Amino acid sequence: MQAKQPHRLLLKGAGIVKKIETIEEFNQLLEEKDKFFFLKHSLTCPISGSAFDEYQKFAKETGEQEAYYLAVQESRDLSNHIAETFAIKHESPQAFLFKNGKPVWNESHWKITSKELASV
């Protein structure tokens, strides 16, 4: 059986937002990446839809290559794993910046803007 590949959302410009679906994929990011952005996105919440648009805009405008997300409804185990592992209350939408395997910044709801992400 072939391993499931993460979905990729291609944007105009340089940045790509990549979908992560499993705890294993997320743990691989923690091990392999010194720094990455991550977004918990709800497929049914209009606030999350706006935050996701801002996240994509951030990746496009800055050329950020290390931008990942999960869809909460499709990856509930991963969403819970992040909340429990790092003792950060679950919210969606919720954006994180991970450095050296640990979250160093997180924000939620209307505070997730391309300008805010670029300033982190």
Buried (B, 14 or more C-beta within 10 A) or exposed (E): EEEEEEEEBEBEEEBBBBBBBBBEBBBEBEEEBEEBBBBBBBEEBEBBBBBBEBBBBBBBBBEBEBBBBBBBEEBEEBBEBBBEBEEBEBBBBBBBBBEEEEBEBBBBBEEBBBEBBEEE
